[in-house]
Amino acid sequence: MSTALLIVLIVVVLLIAGLLVVTGRRRGEQRRQAARVEARARGAEGKRQAEAAEQELEEARAHQSFAESERETAEAARRRAEEAEAEAKKRFAAAEEKRTAADEQLERARSVDPDA
């Protein structure tokens, strides 16, 4: 009887070991499956973030281009203002010269004819 009991115990231990191996494989497969799902989710999130970053880069490039055109416009306006200011100074100087010449002519005319 002890041999039969020993055989039964060995069979029971082998059955338990077999069940543990099968259960371990199932858990391992579930973990691998969960890891694959998580990796896909991370990949999708990474792709979404990359697309959002690319869109932000495009917007930044557009803003940079706009700023550059505004800078060029402002520079052109500054140059036009400087040119207008120089022209105004030139005209002011010419007018002053004409007024001085006219005053001198008036003085000469008065010196010749004080009643005029």
VOGU-3710 file (C-alpha; in Angstrom, 3 decimals, decimal comma):
1> mstallivli> 0,000/0,000/0,000  2,770/2,421/0,589  3,860/1,971/-3,048  0,348/2,740/-4,256  0,196/5,765/-1,979  3,567/6,901/-3,250  2,413/6,570/-6,855  -0,788/8,481/-6,109  1,222/11,238/-4,408  3,609/11,443/-7,361
11> vvvlliagll> 0,702/11,630/-9,787  -0,975/14,345/-7,691  2,305/16,320/-7,499  2,771/15,946/-11,268  -0,806/17,107/-11,890  -0,303/20,123/-9,607  3,022/20,900/-11,306  1,330/20,609/-14,721  -1,468/22,924/-13,611  1,099/25,427/-12,287
21> vvtgrrrgeq> 2,985/25,329/-15,598  -0,224/25,844/-17,597  -1,352/28,637/-15,263  2,096/30,272/-15,469  1,997/30,169/-19,262  -1,460/31,712/-19,318  -0,365/34,485/-16,957  2,760/35,065/-19,050  0,649/35,265/-22,216  -1,752/37,668/-20,509
31> rrqaarvear> 1,182/39,832/-19,407  2,631/39,802/-22,918  -0,753/40,676/-24,366  -1,201/43,501/-21,860  2,318/44,747/-22,647  1,501/44,715/-26,386  -1,718/46,649/-25,802  0,126/49,143/-23,629  2,880/49,489/-26,238  0,276/50,154/-28,942
41> argaegkrqa> -1,399/52,750/-26,731  1,957/54,410/-26,029  2,763/54,351/-29,734  -0,571/55,945/-30,594  -0,072/58,584/-27,895  3,446/59,255/-29,121  2,187/59,627/-32,687  -0,548/62,003/-31,545  1,948/64,086/-29,589  4,341/64,144/-32,555
51> eaaeqeleea> 1,543/65,358/-34,840  0,575/68,031/-32,310  4,202/69,116/-32,019  4,518/69,271/-35,812  1,388/71,401/-35,997  2,785/73,732/-33,340  6,034/73,952/-35,308  4,092/74,904/-38,434  2,227/77,583/-36,474  5,514/78,873/-35,060
61> rahqsfaese> 6,991/79,017/-38,573  3,938/80,939/-39,777  4,262/83,393/-36,874  7,963/83,775/-37,576  7,239/84,499/-41,233  4,577/87,037/-40,243  6,972/88,705/-37,797  9,635/88,914/-40,499  7,228/90,532/-42,962  6,075/92,959/-40,257
71> retaeaarrr> 9,708/93,773/-39,474  10,367/94,431/-43,174  7,259/96,618/-43,392  8,317/98,557/-40,305  11,824/98,977/-41,713  10,405/100,306/-44,990  8,138/102,696/-43,078  11,114/103,874/-41,004  13,122/104,525/-44,167  10,214/106,453/-45,714
81> aeeaeaeakk> 9,862/108,501/-42,522  13,574/109,311/-42,532  13,386/110,306/-46,190  10,338/112,482/-45,511  12,108/114,092/-42,553  15,194/114,784/-44,668  13,007/116,268/-47,414  11,210/118,450/-44,868  14,549/119,683/-43,486  15,732/120,437/-47,019
91> rfaaaeekrt> 12,540/122,350/-47,801  12,732/124,187/-44,484  16,307/125,215/-45,225  15,337/126,342/-48,756  12,411/128,341/-47,374  14,673/129,950/-44,783  17,132/130,873/-47,524  14,324/132,368/-49,622  13,027/134,305/-46,630  16,517/135,562/-45,846
101> aadeqlerar> 17,002/136,576/-49,492  13,613/138,293/-49,501  14,456/140,121/-46,250  17,771/141,232/-47,721  16,042/142,425/-50,874  13,509/144,317/-48,763  16,331/145,917/-46,773  18,093/146,953/-49,978  14,856/148,377/-51,353  14,276/150,336/-48,115
111> svdpda> 17,807/151,593/-48,145  17,279/152,898/-51,672  13,754/154,260/-51,065  12,897/154,605/-47,386  9,251/155,495/-48,172  8,544/152,287/-50,063
//
